């Protein structure tokens, strides 16, 4: 008999056969990772945290910058690491370099918009390390795209100098 939606009421899922009583159990059926074992994505999360500057101290440690000792607003990221944001300083997002625009969701979780263009009128937060007096500009990497262009230009200039034999003419192109 057909139901109101034209179905027969029978399952369309093909049942798996019951294991035979004298068969060997699946050798991997009982295996689980030991407690505390690294998950496959942790290396990627750690790299993303380092790249985005989400290197703040984890609770219960106080939310202090390891470079200057000043307190920041600590927020967890969606990948489980912590970022110290400059306290009480919302900034127009279009004035902040890409990779340094942080937003905080209503649940307190911070996320980095990476290179995405901000919406007109959007406000964001900046990581403390951008304003940290304990770091040099080279350590901050404000303009990653420009750093990449400079590094590429340095390689090209060195290659050109090596080809023409004028390496001394380029004292410090980086």
N, CA and C atoms as a LAMMPS dump frame, in Angstrom:
ITEM: TIMESTEP
0
ITEM: NUMBER OF ATOMS
522
ITEM: BOX BOUNDS ff ff ff
-5.0000000000000000e+02 5.0000000000000000e+02
-5.0000000000000000e+02 5.0000000000000000e+02
-5.0000000000000000e+02 5.0000000000000000e+02
ITEM: ATOMS id mol type element x y z
1 1 1 N 0.838 -1.167 0
2 1 2 C 0 0 0
3 1 3 C 0.89 1.241 0
4 2 1 N 0.542 2.224 -0.805
5 2 2 C 1.301 3.448 -0.916
6 2 3 C 0.859 4.437 0.15
7 3 1 N 1.852 5.155 0.706
8 3 2 C 1.564 6.175 1.704
9 3 3 C 1.118 7.459 1.028
10 4 1 N 0.859 8.527 1.819
11 4 2 C 0.357 9.785 1.258
12 4 3 C 1.352 10.453 0.302
13 5 1 N 2.636 10.16 0.415
14 5 2 C 3.636 10.767 -0.465
15 5 3 C 4.065 9.803 -1.561
16 6 1 N 3.369 8.702 -1.702
17 6 2 C 3.682 7.749 -2.749
18 6 3 C 4.732 6.75 -2.352
19 7 1 N 5.146 6.756 -1.083
20 7 2 C 6.17 5.804 -0.671
21 7 3 C 5.524 4.503 -0.201
22 8 1 N 6.29 3.469 -0.165
23 8 2 C 5.773 2.155 0.209
24 8 3 C 5.922 1.886 1.688
25 9 1 N 6.638 2.776 2.406
26 9 2 C 6.862 2.559 3.82
27 9 3 C 8.05 1.66 4.093
28 10 1 N 8.632 1.082 3.041
29 10 2 C 9.809 0.241 3.215
30 10 3 C 11.057 1.096 3.089
31 11 1 N 12.08 0.723 3.817
32 11 2 C 13.335 1.449 3.773
33 11 3 C 14.021 1.221 2.431
34 12 1 N 14.578 2.287 1.894
35 12 2 C 15.325 2.148 0.642
36 12 3 C 16.81 1.906 0.917
37 13 1 N 17.183 1.872 2.187
38 13 2 C 18.575 1.619 2.551
39 13 3 C 18.82 0.121 2.492
40 14 1 N 19.89 -0.235 1.843
41 14 2 C 20.236 -1.65 1.732
42 14 3 C 20.903 -2.068 3.029
43 15 1 N 20.336 -3.022 3.737
44 15 2 C 20.94 -3.424 5.01
45 15 3 C 22.246 -4.175 4.785
46 16 1 N 23.187 -3.941 5.698
47 16 2 C 24.445 -4.687 5.649
48 16 3 C 24.207 -6.076 6.214
49 17 1 N 24.869 -7.053 5.649
50 17 2 C 24.672 -8.407 6.169
51 17 3 C 25.259 -8.509 7.576
52 18 1 N 24.628 -9.323 8.399
53 18 2 C 25.152 -9.569 9.741
54 18 3 C 26.458 -10.34 9.607
55 19 1 N 27.434 -10.02 10.468
56 19 2 C 28.684 -10.776 10.393
57 19 3 C 28.426 -12.236 10.749
58 20 1 N 29.144 -13.08 10.073
59 20 2 C 28.991 -14.508 10.349
60 20 3 C 29.565 -14.796 11.726
61 21 1 N 28.965 -15.717 12.444
62 21 2 C 29.389 -15.958 13.828
63 21 3 C 30.847 -16.378 13.965
64 22 1 N 31.407 -17.069 13.03
65 22 2 C 32.79 -17.525 13.171
66 22 3 C 33.792 -16.647 12.43
67 23 1 N 33.355 -15.446 11.923
68 23 2 C 34.277 -14.583 11.167
69 23 3 C 35.118 -13.743 12.128
70 24 1 N 36.269 -13.299 11.638
71 24 2 C 37.17 -12.456 12.415
72 24 3 C 36.577 -11.047 12.514
73 25 1 N 36.704 -10.373 13.645
74 25 2 C 36.225 -8.988 13.74
75 25 3 C 37.125 -8.064 12.925
76 26 1 N 36.586 -6.921 12.563
77 26 2 C 37.339 -5.915 11.82
78 26 3 C 38.533 -5.493 12.673
79 27 1 N 39.767 -5.623 12.165
80 27 2 C 40.94 -5.329 12.993
81 27 3 C 41.019 -3.862 13.401
82 28 1 N 40.441 -2.95 12.629
83 28 2 C 40.515 -1.532 12.962
84 28 3 C 39.239 -1.016 13.607
85 29 1 N 38.265 -1.864 13.802
86 29 2 C 36.982 -1.426 14.321
87 29 3 C 37.044 -0.878 15.73
88 30 1 N 38.026 -1.249 16.506
89 30 2 C 38.117 -0.818 17.896
90 30 3 C 39.118 0.31 18.109
91 31 1 N 39.873 0.668 17.08
92 31 2 C 40.958 1.632 17.26
93 31 3 C 40.433 3.062 17.371
94 32 1 N 41.03 3.772 18.283
95 32 2 C 40.784 5.197 18.45
96 32 3 C 42.117 5.844 18.763
97 33 1 N 42.207 7.133 18.442
98 33 2 C 43.442 7.823 18.782
99 33 3 C 43.567 7.929 20.293
100 34 1 N 44.769 7.803 20.825
101 34 2 C 44.94 7.945 22.269
102 34 3 C 44.59 9.361 22.711
103 35 1 N 44.152 9.532 23.95
104 35 2 C 43.837 10.878 24.438
105 35 3 C 45.056 11.784 24.332
106 36 1 N 44.834 13.006 23.88
107 36 2 C 45.913 13.977 23.759
108 36 3 C 46.742 13.846 22.496
109 37 1 N 46.432 12.861 21.647
110 37 2 C 47.186 12.707 20.392
111 37 3 C 46.84 13.868 19.458
112 38 1 N 47.826 14.386 18.717
113 38 2 C 47.534 15.503 17.812
114 38 3 C 46.544 15.087 16.725
115 39 1 N 45.646 15.99 16.428
116 39 2 C 44.679 15.76 15.37
117 39 3 C 45.318 16.134 14.037
118 40 1 N 44.862 15.577 12.912
119 40 2 C 45.515 15.836 11.63
120 40 3 C 45.497 17.298 11.215
121 41 1 N 44.548 18.074 11.693
122 41 2 C 44.436 19.464 11.26
123 41 3 C 45.197 20.421 12.172
124 42 1 N 45.756 19.947 13.286
125 42 2 C 46.394 20.847 14.238
126 42 3 C 47.596 21.575 13.643
127 43 1 N 48.353 20.91 12.789
128 43 2 C 49.516 21.554 12.174
129 43 3 C 49.061 22.727 11.3
130 44 1 N 47.978 22.527 10.564
131 44 2 C 47.425 23.586 9.727
132 44 3 C 46.914 24.729 10.586
133 45 1 N 46.208 24.41 11.671
134 45 2 C 45.701 25.452 12.565
135 45 3 C 46.838 26.259 13.174
136 46 1 N 47.902 25.574 13.58
137 46 2 C 49.049 26.253 14.177
138 46 3 C 49.694 27.198 13.159
139 47 1 N 49.812 26.751 11.918
140 47 2 C 50.4 27.592 10.866
141 47 3 C 49.518 28.799 10.593
142 48 1 N 48.201 28.588 10.553
143 48 2 C 47.285 29.702 10.315
144 48 3 C 47.363 30.705 11.462
145 49 1 N 47.435 30.215 12.682
146 49 2 C 47.531 31.105 13.839
147 49 3 C 48.797 31.958 13.756
148 50 1 N 49.914 31.343 13.417
149 50 2 C 51.174 32.08 13.312
150 50 3 C 51.103 33.101 12.181
151 51 1 N 50.524 32.699 11.057
152 51 2 C 50.426 33.593 9.907
153 51 3 C 49.539 34.8 10.202
154 52 1 N 48.477 34.592 10.961
155 52 2 C 47.528 35.674 11.239
156 52 3 C 47.852 36.438 12.517
157 53 1 N 48.848 35.99 13.257
158 53 2 C 49.209 36.681 14.483
159 53 3 C 48.373 36.278 15.686
160 54 1 N 47.685 35.164 15.603
161 54 2 C 46.884 34.675 16.731
162 54 3 C 47.788 33.858 17.643
163 55 1 N 48.671 34.571 18.326
164 55 2 C 49.67 33.919 19.166
165 55 3 C 49.585 34.4 20.6
166 56 1 N 48.408 34.845 21.014
167 56 2 C 48.211 35.335 22.374
168 56 3 C 48.28 34.213 23.388
169 57 1 N 48.535 34.554 24.656
170 57 2 C 48.608 33.533 25.694
171 57 3 C 47.24 32.91 25.96
172 58 1 N 47.247 31.62 26.242
173 58 2 C 46.002 30.909 26.537
174 58 3 C 45.627 31.115 27.997
175 59 1 N 44.324 31.09 28.291
176 59 2 C 43.926 31.12 29.702
177 59 3 C 44.474 29.879 30.392
178 60 1 N 44.796 29.91 31.607
179 60 2 C 44.541 30.926 32.623
180 60 3 C 45.61 32.015 32.685
181 61 1 N 46.605 31.982 31.799
182 61 2 C 47.626 33.037 31.802
183 61 3 C 46.947 34.387 31.547
184 62 1 N 47.47 35.451 32.137
185 62 2 C 46.874 36.772 31.899
186 62 3 C 47.077 37.191 30.443
187 63 1 N 46.164 38.01 29.909
188 63 2 C 46.267 38.418 28.495
189 63 3 C 47.299 39.521 28.275
190 64 1 N 48.556 39.202 28.555
191 64 2 C 49.641 40.174 28.431
192 64 3 C 50.508 39.855 27.23
193 65 1 N 50.945 40.91 26.558
194 65 2 C 51.84 40.754 25.413
195 65 3 C 53.203 40.276 25.9
196 66 1 N 53.763 39.22 25.289
197 66 2 C 55.078 38.739 25.72
198 66 3 C 56.221 39.675 25.327
199 67 1 N 55.956 40.636 24.435
200 67 2 C 57.018 41.533 23.958
201 67 3 C 57.104 42.83 24.751
202 68 1 N 55.95 43.354 25.234
203 68 2 C 55.965 44.646 25.925
204 68 3 C 55.294 44.604 27.288
205 69 1 N 54.549 43.539 27.593
206 69 2 C 53.908 43.418 28.894
207 69 3 C 52.566 44.116 29.023
208 70 1 N 52.106 44.799 27.96
209 70 2 C 50.806 45.472 28.02
210 70 3 C 49.679 44.471 27.869
211 71 1 N 48.534 44.795 28.461
212 71 2 C 47.356 43.925 28.37
213 71 3 C 46.63 44.173 27.056
214 72 1 N 46.061 43.107 26.502
215 72 2 C 45.25 43.198 25.297
216 72 3 C 43.91 42.537 25.544
217 73 1 N 42.985 42.724 24.62
218 73 2 C 41.702 42.021 24.675
219 73 3 C 41.908 40.653 24.054
220 74 1 N 41.861 39.61 24.864
221 74 2 C 42.105 38.253 24.369
222 74 3 C 40.795 37.658 23.865
223 75 1 N 40.852 37.107 22.632
224 75 2 C 39.696 36.427 22.04
225 75 3 C 40.157 35.119 21.431
226 76 1 N 39.327 34.099 21.566
227 76 2 C 39.607 32.826 20.925
228 76 3 C 39.231 32.948 19.445
229 77 1 N 39.945 32.222 18.586
230 77 2 C 39.622 32.199 17.155
231 77 3 C 38.814 30.941 16.859
232 78 1 N 38.28 30.853 15.648
233 78 2 C 37.499 29.677 15.281
234 78 3 C 38.362 28.422 15.148
235 79 1 N 39.672 28.584 15.095
236 79 2 C 40.544 27.413 15.036
237 79 3 C 41.217 27.149 16.379
238 80 1 N 40.707 27.789 17.46
239 80 2 C 41.104 27.442 18.81
240 80 3 C 42.329 28.132 19.373
241 81 1 N 42.925 29.069 18.666
242 81 2 C 44.057 29.808 19.19
243 81 3 C 43.571 31.177 19.659
244 82 1 N 44.403 31.881 20.377
245 82 2 C 44.003 33.162 20.95
246 82 3 C 44.751 34.307 20.295
247 83 1 N 44.054 35.426 20.129
248 83 2 C 44.655 36.623 19.573
249 83 3 C 44.464 37.751 20.587
250 84 1 N 45.503 38.565 20.746
251 84 2 C 45.395 39.761 21.574
252 84 3 C 45.066 40.927 20.658
253 85 1 N 43.916 41.539 20.884
254 85 2 C 43.516 42.696 20.095
255 85 3 C 43.783 43.956 20.901
256 86 1 N 44.08 45.037 20.199
257 86 2 C 44.327 46.309 20.863
258 86 3 C 43.046 46.717 21.583
259 87 1 N 43.127 46.958 22.896
260 87 2 C 41.909 47.208 23.66
261 87 3 C 41.234 48.53 23.308
262 88 1 N 39.908 48.457 23.149
263 88 2 C 39.084 49.654 22.967
264 88 3 C 39.431 50.501 21.766
265 89 1 N 39.861 49.877 20.682
266 89 2 C 40.265 50.658 19.516
267 89 3 C 39.637 50.112 18.236
268 90 1 N 38.344 50.375 18.01
269 90 2 C 37.785 50.007 16.706
270 90 3 C 38.32 50.971 15.645
271 91 1 N 38.654 50.437 14.495
272 91 2 C 39.295 51.217 13.436
273 91 3 C 38.514 51.026 12.138
274 92 1 N 38.367 52.079 11.315
275 92 2 C 37.75 51.871 9.999
276 92 3 C 38.557 50.824 9.224
277 93 1 N 37.886 49.78 8.797
278 93 2 C 38.571 48.628 8.198
279 93 3 C 39.372 48.99 6.954
280 94 1 N 38.922 49.967 6.188
281 94 2 C 39.658 50.305 4.967
282 94 3 C 41.011 50.947 5.264
283 95 1 N 41.257 51.345 6.504
284 95 2 C 42.534 51.956 6.873
285 95 3 C 43.528 50.94 7.422
286 96 1 N 43.097 49.694 7.552
287 96 2 C 43.949 48.652 8.135
288 96 3 C 44.438 47.742 7.015
289 97 1 N 45.735 47.422 6.998
290 97 2 C 46.258 46.538 5.948
291 97 3 C 45.602 45.155 5.994
292 98 1 N 45.513 44.55 4.832
293 98 2 C 44.989 43.18 4.741
294 98 3 C 45.76 42.282 5.698
295 99 1 N 45.122 41.249 6.181
296 99 2 C 45.641 40.262 7.129
297 99 3 C 45.72 40.799 8.549
298 100 1 N 45.395 42.068 8.767
299 100 2 C 45.42 42.635 10.109
300 100 3 C 44.043 43.13 10.53
301 101 1 N 43.001 42.811 9.751
302 101 2 C 41.628 43.208 10.081
303 101 3 C 40.961 42.074 10.845
304 102 1 N 40.669 42.301 12.098
305 102 2 C 40.016 41.299 12.933
306 102 3 C 38.619 41.769 13.285
307 103 1 N 37.709 40.823 13.303
308 103 2 C 36.322 41.085 13.671
309 103 3 C 35.969 40.143 14.817
310 104 1 N 35.08 40.586 15.695
311 104 2 C 34.665 39.763 16.825
312 104 3 C 33.166 39.513 16.701
313 105 1 N 32.802 38.248 16.615
314 105 2 C 31.394 37.873 16.518
315 105 3 C 30.696 38.065 17.859
316 106 1 N 29.37 37.983 17.843
317 106 2 C 28.578 38.2 19.049
318 106 3 C 28.9 37.192 20.15
319 107 1 N 29.458 36.042 19.789
320 107 2 C 29.825 35.042 20.8
321 107 3 C 31.246 35.26 21.335
322 108 1 N 31.91 36.345 20.906
323 108 2 C 33.251 36.661 21.394
324 108 3 C 34.376 36.033 20.597
325 109 1 N 34.054 35.289 19.549
326 109 2 C 35.078 34.636 18.74
327 109 3 C 35.616 35.609 17.694
328 110 1 N 36.941 35.701 17.615
329 110 2 C 37.593 36.609 16.666
330 110 3 C 37.936 35.875 15.384
331 111 1 N 37.848 36.586 14.271
332 111 2 C 38.243 36.011 12.986
333 111 3 C 38.907 37.086 12.146
334 112 1 N 39.842 36.633 11.324
335 112 2 C 40.633 37.508 10.475
336 112 3 C 40.059 37.464 9.064
337 113 1 N 39.848 38.638 8.476
338 113 2 C 39.265 38.668 7.129
339 113 3 C 40.305 38.445 6.038
340 114 1 N 41.551 38.248 6.447
341 114 2 C 42.642 37.99 5.506
342 114 3 C 42.72 39.094 4.46
343 115 1 N 42.736 38.733 3.181
344 115 2 C 42.88 39.765 2.149
345 115 3 C 41.551 40.259 1.602
346 116 1 N 40.434 39.799 2.161
347 116 2 C 39.12 40.231 1.676
348 116 3 C 38.933 41.728 1.882
349 117 1 N 38.362 42.379 0.898
350 117 2 C 38.072 43.81 0.993
351 117 3 C 36.961 44.025 2.01
352 118 1 N 37.1 45.037 2.873
353 118 2 C 36.049 45.284 3.857
354 118 3 C 34.82 45.928 3.213
355 119 1 N 33.682 45.725 3.842
356 119 2 C 32.45 46.379 3.405
357 119 3 C 32.592 47.884 3.648
358 120 1 N 31.95 48.717 2.831
359 120 2 C 32.013 50.166 3.081
360 120 3 C 31.499 50.497 4.485
361 121 1 N 32.254 51.279 5.207
362 121 2 C 31.878 51.692 6.549
363 121 3 C 32.166 50.675 7.638
364 122 1 N 32.763 49.537 7.294
365 122 2 C 33.031 48.495 8.289
366 122 3 C 34.1 48.953 9.274
367 123 1 N 33.924 48.538 10.517
368 123 2 C 34.902 48.793 11.558
369 123 3 C 35.513 47.451 11.96
370 124 1 N 36.784 47.454 12.274
371 124 2 C 37.45 46.217 12.667
372 124 3 C 38.325 46.495 13.877
373 125 1 N 38.983 45.475 14.342
374 125 2 C 39.939 45.582 15.432
375 125 3 C 41.308 45.238 14.865
376 126 1 N 42.336 45.759 15.499
377 126 2 C 43.699 45.435 15.067
378 126 3 C 44.364 44.579 16.14
379 127 1 N 45.251 43.686 15.703
380 127 2 C 45.973 42.893 16.694
381 127 3 C 46.949 43.793 17.447
382 128 1 N 47.159 43.484 18.706
383 128 2 C 48.078 44.296 19.515
384 128 3 C 49.462 44.34 18.898
385 129 1 N 49.896 43.251 18.269
386 129 2 C 51.263 43.231 17.755
387 129 3 C 51.514 44.298 16.691
388 130 1 N 50.466 44.828 16.048
389 130 2 C 50.642 45.921 15.089
390 130 3 C 51.057 47.201 15.816
391 131 1 N 50.566 47.385 17.034
392 131 2 C 50.857 48.589 17.801
393 131 3 C 51.856 48.346 18.929
394 132 1 N 52.406 47.156 19.009
395 132 2 C 53.292 46.783 20.109
396 132 3 C 54.613 47.549 20.036
397 133 1 N 54.967 48.245 21.128
398 133 2 C 56.248 48.963 21.123
399 133 3 C 57.457 48.029 21.259
400 134 1 N 57.203 46.764 21.552
401 134 2 C 58.297 45.813 21.722
402 134 3 C 58.722 45.116 20.44
403 135 1 N 58.073 45.42 19.312
404 135 2 C 58.416 44.788 18.03
405 135 3 C 58.884 45.833 17.027
406 136 1 N 59.827 45.427 16.169
407 136 2 C 60.277 46.291 15.078
408 136 3 C 59.322 46.123 13.895
409 137 1 N 59.275 47.099 13.026
410 137 2 C 58.38 47.033 11.867
411 137 3 C 58.617 45.786 11.028
412 138 1 N 59.878 45.356 10.917
413 138 2 C 60.176 44.162 10.124
414 138 3 C 59.525 42.918 10.731
415 139 1 N 59.38 42.899 12.04
416 139 2 C 58.785 41.747 12.715
417 139 3 C 57.262 41.729 12.584
418 140 1 N 56.684 42.888 12.379
419 140 2 C 55.227 42.994 12.308
420 140 3 C 54.711 42.544 10.945
421 141 1 N 55.392 42.936 9.869
422 141 2 C 54.959 42.553 8.522
423 141 3 C 53.626 43.185 8.138
424 142 1 N 53.517 44.502 8.271
425 142 2 C 52.253 45.181 7.997
426 142 3 C 51.752 44.998 6.575
427 143 1 N 52.645 45.083 5.645
428 143 2 C 52.225 45.026 4.25
429 143 3 C 52.777 43.76 3.631
430 144 1 N 52.151 42.64 3.897
431 144 2 C 52.658 41.35 3.423
432 144 3 C 52.792 41.309 1.913
433 145 1 N 51.851 41.912 1.223
434 145 2 C 51.944 41.881 -0.239
435 145 3 C 53.158 42.671 -0.69
436 146 1 N 53.45 43.781 -0.008
437 146 2 C 54.612 44.584 -0.376
438 146 3 C 55.898 43.861 0.015
439 147 1 N 55.884 43.174 1.158
440 147 2 C 57.041 42.369 1.538
441 147 3 C 57.309 41.302 0.475
442 148 1 N 56.243 40.687 -0.044
443 148 2 C 56.397 39.663 -1.081
444 148 3 C 56.941 40.281 -2.37
445 149 1 N 56.459 41.466 -2.72
446 149 2 C 56.958 42.147 -3.924
447 149 3 C 58.431 42.494 -3.747
448 150 1 N 58.794 43 -2.567
449 150 2 C 60.195 43.343 -2.306
450 150 3 C 61.083 42.105 -2.384
451 151 1 N 60.637 41.003 -1.82
452 151 2 C 61.432 39.763 -1.865
453 151 3 C 61.587 39.278 -3.3
454 152 1 N 60.514 39.368 -4.071
455 152 2 C 60.591 38.953 -5.474
456 152 3 C 61.527 39.878 -6.247
457 153 1 N 61.438 41.175 -5.994
458 153 2 C 62.332 42.12 -6.663
459 153 3 C 63.789 41.87 -6.276
460 154 1 N 64.005 41.52 -5.013
461 154 2 C 65.368 41.22 -4.591
462 154 3 C 65.916 40.021 -5.352
463 155 1 N 65.116 38.954 -5.481
464 155 2 C 65.553 37.766 -6.239
465 155 3 C 65.832 38.129 -7.7
466 156 1 N 64.936 38.907 -8.296
467 156 2 C 65.121 39.285 -9.704
468 156 3 C 66.361 40.14 -9.887
469 157 1 N 66.586 41.097 -8.964
470 157 2 C 67.757 41.969 -9.07
471 157 3 C 69.051 41.171 -8.901
472 158 1 N 69.057 40.236 -7.952
473 158 2 C 70.251 39.4 -7.756
474 158 3 C 70.503 38.535 -8.987
475 159 1 N 69.435 37.956 -9.549
476 159 2 C 69.584 37.121 -10.743
477 159 3 C 70.142 37.955 -11.896
478 160 1 N 69.614 39.158 -12.062
479 160 2 C 70.08 40.037 -13.133
480 160 3 C 71.544 40.42 -12.908
481 161 1 N 71.899 40.709 -11.664
482 161 2 C 73.282 41.067 -11.342
483 161 3 C 74.209 39.885 -11.572
484 162 1 N 73.762 38.684 -11.205
485 162 2 C 74.588 37.494 -11.421
486 162 3 C 74.817 37.248 -12.908
487 163 1 N 73.783 37.478 -13.71
488 163 2 C 73.909 37.256 -15.162
489 163 3 C 74.849 38.26 -15.805
490 164 1 N 74.822 39.515 -15.326
491 164 2 C 75.655 40.536 -15.95
492 164 3 C 76.997 40.725 -15.239
493 165 1 N 77.164 40.049 -14.088
494 165 2 C 78.43 40.156 -13.369
495 165 3 C 78.576 41.461 -12.618
496 166 1 N 77.497 42.122 -12.26
497 166 2 C 77.573 43.392 -11.545
498 166 3 C 77.004 43.268 -10.141
499 167 1 N 77.327 42.225 -9.439
500 167 2 C 76.789 42.011 -8.107
501 167 3 C 77.18 43.126 -7.139
502 168 1 N 78.358 43.725 -7.32
503 168 2 C 78.773 44.804 -6.444
504 168 3 C 77.934 46.042 -6.624
505 169 1 N 77.261 46.198 -7.762
506 169 2 C 76.452 47.381 -8.01
507 169 3 C 75.147 47.357 -7.211
508 170 1 N 74.831 46.248 -6.549
509 170 2 C 73.602 46.124 -5.762
510 170 3 C 73.97 45.854 -4.306
511 171 1 N 74.329 46.885 -3.553
512 171 2 C 74.825 46.652 -2.205
513 171 3 C 73.817 45.978 -1.276
514 172 1 N 72.613 46.456 -1.235
515 172 2 C 71.602 45.867 -0.337
516 172 3 C 70.229 46.157 -0.927
517 173 1 N 69.812 45.33 -1.858
518 173 2 C 68.541 45.605 -2.55
519 173 3 C 67.338 45.155 -1.746
520 174 1 N 67.501 44.402 -0.668
521 174 2 C 66.37 43.909 0.126
522 174 3 C 66.015 44.861 1.143
